[in-house]
Amino acid sequence: MTAERQRRRQPTQPSGGQLPTLRQPFFAGMVNLVFYPVSLPLPSLNTMQRICLLLPCLLLLPCLIGCSDGLRTEPVTGIVTFAGAPLKGAVVSFDPVDPNKGSPGSGITDASGRYRLQTLQGQPNAGTTQGEYKVSVTKTEVRGTGRFYPASSGGNPTGSPSEIVETVQITPLKYANFATSGFTATVVRGRNQFDFDLKSDSPN
């Protein structure tokens, strides 16, 4: 009985120098590992959530780096008066003395005469970049003339009476020109306020 047990415990030697055949479970596991890598454990849900949250940030990183050296604007505001009264609907424009050291900006005055400057590249009402500027202020209005196009004229395609309108310059033309307005401004870092008073007796 003892000898029989010992023979069972001894490993069977392969005949003819052949290698032993791999057991099916081991062989199947290797095939799955090589040809079916998707069977590997997936990240946990928390890990996937982190990846989903970080991925947009990684995609936006080049843009954020590129914008770090972008346009830095300083707030610019002020009050425009005409003949001593607040001027509503006037266009205030800033033009840099040196185009390489400033960004053109503009703003429209409200009922209190206040404007808030902004550039084409900057955020709304964010002002403009630091530098020396020439300033112009102008206001125009479209008014009816009391005259009407004839129903059959080319200026009245609708066929019904249409009033002829014209654009009227409200402020003196002097202030609409950077070269003749006499207004300048130096935009510095931080908040800037520049008030402009237009005289009604200025020559056009």
C-alpha positions, 0 to 999 in steps of 0.5 A: 500500500505504501509503495503504491502511494509513492509511485503515484506521488512520483512525477511521470517522465515524458517519453521521447524527450517531449515537453509536458502539455500545458494544462488548459486553465493556464493556457487559456489564461495566457490567451486571454491576457494576450488577445483580450486585454480588455478583460483587465480590471477597469479603473474604479468609478471614482478614478473615471470621474477624476479623468472626466473632470481633468480632461477638459482642463487639459484640453483648455491648457494650451489656450490658457497658456496662450492667453496668459500673454494676451490683452491686459485692459485697465478700467476707463470711465468718465462723464461727458458734458455739453454746455455744462449738461450731461450728454447722452448718446455720445460716442467717446473714442480713444486712439493710441498715440503710438499704435504699438503701445495701446489699443483703440477703444470706445464707449457710448454715454448713458443718460447721466453722460457716463461712458465705459470704454472697451476694446474690440479684443477685450471684455465689455466695459473692461477699458483699454490697455495702458498708454497715451491716447488721443480722444474724440467725442461726437454725437449725431441724430437722425431727424425727419425733415418734414418732407416726403418721398413721392409714392412713385419715386425710387426713394420710396420702394414701399409705395406709401408716403415716407419721410425724408430723414437726415443726420444732424451733427449735435456736437461741434465737429472739432471734437469728432476729430482726434487732431482737433478735439484737444482731448488726451488721456493717459491710461495707467494701471488700475482704475482711470476716469477722464471727464470731457466738457464740450463747449457749444461755442466751439467752431465747427 
